[in-house]
């Protein structure tokens, strides 16, 4: 049994108030698979890169026991590249460069030994590619988690709605939830989105935490207050990877497990933003992760004696 992560493996160049980078390794599948690997040891990746992608970076996946047989390397082509500049509030950013390169015609090939997939993480890609991945699995996974963004709502809404029908968990941010539903209230937005197909909805609110919705249940998870945020790039993908990694470890799809999974995903994301790119989430110890989880527990734990 395995956890399959689909998404981009790419180059980023980032500028924030804390500094800037040249090309560094990024991409949704990179962040998600690294995060998932802290909780589950059978992570497999399907993505595409050009021959400009360094072997050292591919080897770093192996160091986390991530299977890269599904990572296509296109000879004579370049990897996807994104460059952006974050504003002082670190919540908004300007895209400076987007070069699709190999991602423009990405055809996700699922190796035979990936067909034991029980957990599927659909990273942010075109809805059509996400649908293709689901259709190419011989057996439907126990849990399918899908990430998407407002860009696909703008240019491929019909395809997006068809894909949403096929998944168990949809994860989007608060602005995207409002756009997708046409509702400003996040509770009303969630109710409407849950009628579109997914059994669970996660609405990410950045520095204000995350909300989990299922039927008539709501769970609100805090975000860890951080003194400094160096780079938010990949935080959402890290969150999603930590979430599904914990769910794979738990081995059972329940609302209670998902509540814990959101805390684990949030903890990994809080590490991610403390350095540029994947630097902070490359070499975390179990002790560091557990200590960060304890911070989340302390942040939201309280006892109240209700008056008679």
Backbone torsions as a table, in degrees:
resi	resn	phi	psi	omega
1	UNK	NA	143.8	-174.6
2	UNK	-146.4	169.6	175.5
3	UNK	-113.6	120.9	-177.6
4	UNK	-106.0	128.5	179.3
5	UNK	-113.9	124.6	177.1
6	UNK	-112.3	136.7	177.8
7	UNK	167.0	-165.3	-178.3
8	UNK	-91.7	141.7	165.8
9	UNK	-118.2	120.7	-161.2
10	UNK	-151.5	-177.0	171.2
11	UNK	-110.2	140.4	172.5
12	UNK	-123.7	150.8	167.8
13	UNK	-130.1	122.4	-166.1
14	UNK	-125.7	140.2	173.7
15	UNK	-128.1	126.3	176.7
16	UNK	-131.6	173.2	176.2
17	UNK	-59.7	-13.9	-177.3
18	UNK	-96.8	-5.5	-179.8
19	UNK	147.4	-169.9	-179.2
20	UNK	-145.4	160.0	-179.8
21	UNK	-122.6	160.1	163.0
22	UNK	-82.3	-161.1	178.6
23	UNK	-64.4	125.4	174.8
24	UNK	-130.0	161.4	-177.7
25	UNK	-73.1	132.6	177.1
26	UNK	-148.4	-152.9	179.7
27	UNK	106.7	145.8	-175.6
28	UNK	-58.2	-45.2	-177.8
29	UNK	-68.4	-31.5	178.0
30	UNK	-62.6	-54.9	-178.5
31	UNK	-63.5	-44.1	-175.5
32	UNK	-66.3	-43.4	-177.8
33	UNK	-69.5	-38.9	177.1
34	UNK	-61.6	-44.7	-179.9
35	UNK	-63.5	-45.1	-178.5
36	UNK	-62.3	-32.2	-174.7
37	UNK	-66.6	-17.0	178.0
38	UNK	-73.2	-18.0	-176.9
39	UNK	-118.9	-17.1	-174.4
40	UNK	-143.1	136.4	-171.2
41	UNK	-103.2	12.4	177.9
42	UNK	-125.3	57.6	-179.8
43	UNK	-92.4	132.3	179.0
44	UNK	-126.8	147.5	-171.5
45	UNK	-125.8	138.9	172.2
46	UNK	-122.6	118.7	-177.0
47	UNK	-162.7	-179.0	179.7
48	UNK	-141.0	139.5	176.0
49	UNK	-136.1	167.9	173.5
50	UNK	-91.9	177.7	-180.0
51	UNK	-77.1	1.7	173.9
52	UNK	-84.4	-5.9	-177.7
53	UNK	-79.3	127.1	-172.0
54	UNK	-69.8	139.6	177.6
55	UNK	-60.6	-32.9	179.6
56	UNK	-59.3	-37.7	179.2
57	UNK	-69.3	-38.2	176.6
58	UNK	-65.2	-39.7	178.5
59	UNK	-62.6	-29.9	180.0
60	UNK	-65.9	-28.5	173.5
61	UNK	-64.3	-45.9	-179.7
62	UNK	-60.0	-34.7	178.7
63	UNK	-62.6	-24.0	176.4
64	UNK	-99.4	14.3	179.4
65	UNK	60.2	35.5	176.6
66	UNK	-96.7	124.5	-178.6
67	UNK	-76.4	123.6	-177.0
68	UNK	-110.8	19.5	178.0
69	UNK	-59.1	-31.8	-179.0
70	UNK	-85.6	6.9	177.6
71	UNK	-89.0	106.8	180.0
72	UNK	-79.6	134.8	175.0
73	UNK	-113.5	111.9	-176.9
74	UNK	-90.8	113.5	-178.8
75	UNK	-69.5	138.1	178.0
76	UNK	77.9	7.6	179.8
77	UNK	-123.5	165.1	-177.3
78	UNK	-106.2	151.8	178.0
79	UNK	-74.9	156.9	174.4
80	UNK	-56.3	140.0	-178.8
81	UNK	-137.3	131.4	176.8
82	UNK	-130.7	137.5	175.6
83	UNK	-129.3	135.7	-178.7
84	UNK	-148.2	159.4	178.8
85	UNK	-124.3	123.7	179.7
86	UNK	-88.3	144.3	176.9
87	UNK	-79.7	174.6	-175.6
88	UNK	-61.1	-31.3	-179.6
89	UNK	-77.4	-8.8	178.0
90	UNK	63.5	5.1	177.8
91	UNK	-99.0	-22.1	-179.2
92	UNK	-119.7	154.2	-176.7
93	UNK	-152.7	160.6	174.9
94	UNK	-112.0	130.1	172.7
95	UNK	-81.0	124.6	-178.3
96	UNK	-96.1	-40.2	-177.9
97	UNK	-144.4	135.4	168.9
98	UNK	-133.3	117.0	177.6
99	UNK	-121.5	105.9	-177.0
100	UNK	-64.4	-43.1	179.7
101	UNK	49.3	-121.2	-175.0
102	UNK	-64.3	-20.2	-177.8
103	UNK	-75.5	-15.8	-175.9
104	UNK	-61.9	-35.3	-179.3
105	UNK	-128.6	40.0	-178.2
106	UNK	-63.5	122.4	175.9
107	UNK	-114.5	104.6	-173.6
108	UNK	-71.3	111.4	179.1
109	UNK	-95.8	124.9	-178.5
110	UNK	-98.1	110.2	178.0
111	UNK	-59.7	153.0	-177.7
112	UNK	-57.5	-38.9	-176.9
113	UNK	-79.9	6.2	172.2
114	UNK	-95.6	-4.2	-174.9
115	UNK	-73.5	-3.5	175.2
116	UNK	-87.2	13.8	-175.7
117	UNK	-59.7	122.2	174.4
118	UNK	-104.5	-22.9	-178.3
119	UNK	-129.9	127.5	-175.5
120	UNK	-124.5	123.4	175.4
121	UNK	-107.4	109.5	177.6
122	UNK	-90.7	97.1	178.2
123	UNK	-68.5	168.9	-174.8
124	UNK	-64.4	104.3	175.2
125	UNK	-142.5	-177.2	177.3
126	UNK	-61.5	141.7	178.2
127	UNK	-56.1	-32.4	-179.8
128	UNK	-65.6	-40.9	177.1
129	UNK	-65.0	-40.7	178.5
130	UNK	-61.0	-42.9	176.9
131	UNK	-62.0	-41.6	-179.0
132	UNK	-59.8	-42.2	179.3
133	UNK	-60.1	-47.6	-179.8
134	UNK	-59.2	-43.7	-176.6
135	UNK	-67.7	-24.9	-177.3
136	UNK	-88.7	-4.2	174.1
137	UNK	-86.0	129.7	-175.9
138	UNK	-67.0	-30.4	-179.0
139	UNK	-130.3	136.4	-179.5
140	UNK	-66.4	130.6	177.6
141	UNK	-61.8	160.0	177.2
142	UNK	-65.0	-34.5	-178.0
143	UNK	-143.5	126.1	175.2
144	UNK	-116.9	119.7	177.5
145	UNK	-109.8	133.4	-176.6
146	UNK	-124.4	131.6	171.6
147	UNK	-109.3	145.3	176.6
148	UNK	-150.9	-172.8	-176.9
149	UNK	-152.6	171.2	-176.0
150	UNK	-62.9	-27.3	-179.7
151	UNK	-56.4	-44.1	-179.2
152	UNK	-73.0	-27.7	174.3
153	UNK	-66.5	-31.0	-178.9
154	UNK	-77.4	-40.2	-169.7
155	UNK	-114.5	-13.3	-175.9
156	UNK	-144.5	47.2	-172.8
157	UNK	-61.5	-43.6	-177.7
158	UNK	-62.7	-44.1	176.8
159	UNK	-63.1	-39.3	-179.8
160	UNK	-62.9	-45.0	-179.8
161	UNK	-63.5	-37.1	177.7
162	UNK	-66.2	-37.7	-179.9
163	UNK	-70.9	-40.3	179.7
164	UNK	-57.5	-33.2	179.3
165	UNK	-62.3	-22.0	-171.5
166	UNK	-94.2	-4.9	-170.7
167	UNK	-111.8	165.4	179.3
168	UNK	-95.3	-37.8	-177.1
169	UNK	-129.7	128.5	173.2
170	UNK	-110.4	132.4	177.2
171	UNK	-122.4	122.0	-179.1
172	UNK	-143.9	168.3	177.1
173	UNK	-91.0	176.5	-173.0
174	UNK	-65.4	-39.6	179.1
175	UNK	-65.2	-39.4	179.4
176	UNK	-68.3	-36.2	177.5
177	UNK	-63.0	-41.0	179.0
178	UNK	-67.3	-40.5	179.4
179	UNK	-66.5	-44.5	-177.3
180	UNK	-65.8	-36.8	-175.0
181	UNK	-93.7	-25.4	-173.2
182	UNK	76.7	12.3	179.7
183	UNK	-113.9	139.1	178.3
184	UNK	-82.4	-43.6	177.0
185	UNK	-62.6	127.8	-178.5
186	UNK	-68.7	-28.2	176.7
187	UNK	-67.7	-46.6	177.4
188	UNK	-65.2	-39.0	178.2
189	UNK	-60.6	-44.3	-179.2
190	UNK	-62.8	-44.6	179.6
191	UNK	-57.8	-41.3	-178.6
192	UNK	-69.4	-42.3	-178.1
193	UNK	-67.4	-34.9	179.4
194	UNK	-65.5	-22.5	176.0
195	UNK	-77.4	-10.8	-178.7
196	UNK	-82.8	-9.2	176.9
197	UNK	143.4	-47.3	-175.0
198	UNK	-69.5	147.6	177.7
199	UNK	-81.8	-24.3	-177.9
200	UNK	-132.1	146.6	176.8
201	UNK	-132.6	130.9	173.2
202	UNK	-112.8	123.6	175.5
203	UNK	-108.9	114.6	-180.0
204	UNK	-85.6	135.9	-178.7
205	UNK	-122.0	27.3	176.3
206	UNK	58.9	-124.5	-177.4
207	UNK	-69.7	-2.5	178.9
208	UNK	-107.2	12.8	173.0
209	UNK	94.3	-150.4	-176.6
210	UNK	-150.4	154.6	178.1
211	UNK	-119.8	137.3	175.5
212	UNK	-114.6	129.1	-179.8
213	UNK	-121.4	138.0	174.2
214	UNK	-156.3	118.1	-176.7
215	UNK	52.3	-119.5	-179.7
216	UNK	-100.8	14.3	-177.2
217	UNK	-101.2	143.7	176.4
218	UNK	-135.5	133.7	173.4
219	UNK	-123.9	131.2	178.7
220	UNK	-110.9	119.9	-179.8
221	UNK	-104.9	138.5	179.2
222	UNK	-78.1	164.8	167.2
223	UNK	-105.8	146.7	-179.4
224	UNK	-77.9	122.0	177.5
225	UNK	-65.7	123.3	-178.8
226	UNK	-115.0	140.2	-179.6
227	UNK	-67.9	-36.3	-178.5
228	UNK	-139.4	135.7	173.6
229	UNK	-116.7	113.5	-175.8
230	UNK	-83.8	-39.4	-173.3
231	UNK	-158.5	109.3	180.0
232	UNK	-78.0	-8.3	-177.1
233	UNK	-57.2	128.2	177.3
234	UNK	85.3	-2.7	-177.9
235	UNK	-63.7	-42.4	179.4
236	UNK	-65.0	-38.7	178.0
237	UNK	-68.9	-38.2	176.4
238	UNK	-63.5	-43.0	176.2
239	UNK	-56.8	-49.8	-177.8
240	UNK	-62.6	-40.6	178.8
241	UNK	-65.3	-43.5	176.7
242	UNK	-62.8	-38.9	179.9
243	UNK	-60.9	-54.7	-175.7
244	UNK	-73.8	-27.7	174.9
245	UNK	-62.3	-43.1	177.6
246	UNK	-66.6	-40.3	-179.9
247	UNK	-62.4	-39.5	177.5
248	UNK	-64.5	-40.1	177.5
249	UNK	-64.5	-41.6	-179.0
250	UNK	-65.5	-38.1	175.1
251	UNK	78.5	4.8	-179.0
252	UNK	-143.7	134.6	-177.2
253	UNK	-93.0	101.2	177.0
254	UNK	-137.0	161.2	177.8
255	UNK	-63.1	-38.7	-179.1
256	UNK	-65.1	-42.3	177.0
257	UNK	-63.8	-37.1	180.0
258	UNK	-66.4	-34.9	175.7
259	UNK	-59.6	-46.5	177.4
260	UNK	-65.1	-39.4	-178.4
261	UNK	-62.2	-36.1	178.0
262	UNK	-65.0	-38.5	177.7
263	UNK	-66.5	-42.7	178.2
264	UNK	-64.7	-41.7	176.5
265	UNK	-63.1	-41.4	179.0
266	UNK	-64.3	-37.8	179.3
267	UNK	-63.4	-46.5	178.3
268	UNK	-62.4	-40.8	179.0
269	UNK	-63.8	-34.3	179.5
270	UNK	-67.5	-29.6	172.7
271	UNK	-71.0	-43.9	-174.3
272	UNK	-53.1	-43.9	-173.0
273	UNK	-75.7	-6.1	-176.3
274	UNK	-82.0	-12.5	176.8
275	UNK	-141.3	169.0	177.2
276	UNK	-74.1	141.5	174.4
277	UNK	58.7	-137.3	-176.8
278	UNK	-93.8	7.6	-171.6
279	UNK	-53.3	-44.6	-173.8
280	UNK	-77.1	-30.7	-175.8
281	UNK	-94.1	9.6	178.7
282	UNK	-77.7	-36.8	-169.5
283	UNK	-137.0	49.9	177.0
284	UNK	-79.6	145.0	174.8
285	UNK	-93.3	159.9	177.0
286	UNK	-59.9	-35.2	179.6
287	UNK	-64.7	-40.7	178.2
288	UNK	-64.0	-42.8	-179.9
289	UNK	-65.1	-45.6	-179.8
290	UNK	-63.2	-38.6	178.7
291	UNK	-64.9	-37.8	179.3
292	UNK	-68.9	-39.1	175.8
293	UNK	-60.7	-41.8	179.0
294	UNK	-61.9	-35.3	176.1
295	UNK	-61.7	-40.3	177.2
296	UNK	-65.1	-40.1	178.4
297	UNK	-62.5	-46.6	-179.4
298	UNK	-64.1	-32.7	-176.7
299	UNK	-65.7	-34.0	-171.4
300	UNK	-117.7	2.9	-177.9
301	UNK	-88.0	133.1	174.8
302	UNK	-156.0	160.8	177.1
303	UNK	-127.6	135.1	179.7
304	UNK	-132.3	131.5	171.4
305	UNK	-94.8	112.6	-178.8
306	UNK	-70.9	140.2	178.3
307	UNK	-73.8	144.4	178.2
308	UNK	-71.4	NA	NA
